Amino acid sequence: MKKNSPDNYESVNILLSKDKTPIAFAKKVAELIDCGLTPDEAETYVSQTEIEMEFYYSDGLGLFMVEAEAVESCTIVDPYSGIKLEENDD
């Protein structure tokens, strides 16, 4: 399985909230605080900023998403098979 091409992928934008996604919201806020934001700045940013999530499908196993911003700068591992995604040659 390969990473999606920057010119050919499907995505959805999500907005984290304290009420609907409390675990993800808290983790994203903590990440931003670790990067130097104040707690108020981090909470405001997370509650007002959509995150683009890129779709991936592991054949026969299931769908998963990755933050689109991170795709080019990190290693992605298929959570179903445990196999690292190959770089896209396009």
KEPA-200002 format. One record per residue (C-alpha): x, y, z. Coordinates in steps of 0.001 Angstrom, whole numbers. Layout:
% residues N
+---------+---------+---------+
!      px !      py !      pz !
+---------+---------+---------+
!       X !       Y !       Z !
...
+---------+---------+---------+
END
This chain:
% residues 90
+---------+---------+---------+
!      px !      py !      pz !
+---------+---------+---------+
!       0 !       0 !       0 !
!    1261 !    3476 !    -906 !
!     667 !    6948 !     446 !
!   -1857 !    8942 !   -1566 !
!    -633 !   11263 !   -4289 !
!    -780 !   14961 !   -3338 !
!   -2898 !   15512 !   -6461 !
!   -5201 !   12516 !   -6041 !
!   -6725 !   11876 !   -2628 !
!  -10026 !   12098 !    -791 !
!  -10432 !   13913 !    2491 !
!  -12898 !   15277 !    4986 !
!  -12535 !   18227 !    7351 !
!  -13304 !   17657 !   11018 !
!  -13704 !   20038 !   13930 !
!  -12833 !   18761 !   17391 !
!  -14949 !   19807 !   20369 !
!  -14988 !   19318 !   24122 !
!  -18471 !   17791 !   23919 !
!  -18398 !   15495 !   20882 !
!  -14720 !   14469 !   20785 !
!  -13380 !   15108 !   24297 !
!  -10425 !   12697 !   24144 !
!   -9094 !   13916 !   20780 !
!   -9787 !   17546 !   21779 !
!   -7787 !   17195 !   25003 !
!   -4878 !   15457 !   23248 !
!   -4686 !   18106 !   20500 !
!   -4813 !   20903 !   23102 !
!   -2024 !   19210 !   25104 !
!      71 !   18903 !   21912 !
!    -265 !   22632 !   21229 !
!     544 !   23531 !   24832 !
!    3712 !   21433 !   24514 !
!    4517 !   23529 !   21414 !
!    4309 !   26766 !   23414 !
!     685 !   27925 !   23301 !
!   -1136 !   28854 !   26496 !
!   -4043 !   26594 !   27478 !
!   -6547 !   29278 !   26419 !
!   -4823 !   29810 !   23064 !
!   -4670 !   26065 !   22438 !
!   -8336 !   25487 !   23291 !
!   -9436 !   28391 !   21117 !
!   -7338 !   27202 !   18191 !
!   -8550 !   23601 !   18413 !
!  -12209 !   24553 !   18776 !
!  -12089 !   26908 !   15758 !
!   -9741 !   25140 !   13316 !
!  -10825 !   22337 !   11014 !
!   -8406 !   19449 !   10515 !
!   -8217 !   17880 !    7063 !
!   -8200 !   14088 !    7346 !
!   -7037 !   12016 !    4381 !
!   -8759 !    8672 !    3687 !
!   -6911 !    5386 !    3268 !
!   -8402 !    1950 !    2702 !
!   -6693 !   -1257 !    3698 !
!   -8087 !   -3786 !    1209 !
!  -10287 !   -6331 !    2908 !
!   -9640 !   -4848 !    6331 !
!  -11049 !   -1335 !    6648 !
!  -10897 !    2412 !    6306 !
!   -8617 !    4732 !    8274 !
!   -7687 !    8422 !    8193 !
!   -4497 !   10428 !    8673 !
!   -4109 !   14171 !    9198 !
!   -3418 !   15411 !    5658 !
!    -835 !   17897 !    6913 !
!    1270 !   15038 !    8297 !
!    1210 !   12676 !    5294 !
!    4336 !   13999 !    3581 !
!    6380 !   14416 !    6747 !
!    5909 !   11174 !    8649 !
!    5825 !    7411 !    8421 !
!    2319 !    6004 !    8122 !
!    1592 !    2471 !    9263 !
!   -1600 !     660 !    8272 !
!   -3317 !     120 !   11644 !
!   -4901 !   -3139 !   10441 !
!   -1902 !   -4891 !    8929 !
!     949 !   -3110 !   10731 !
!    2675 !   -2558 !    7379 !
!    4400 !     761 !    6638 !
!    2919 !    2632 !    3661 !
!    5325 !    3133 !     777 !
!    6079 !    6583 !    -588 !
!    4042 !    7542 !   -3641 !
!    6106 !    7733 !   -6848 !
!    3797 !   10306 !   -8510 !
+---------+---------+---------+
END
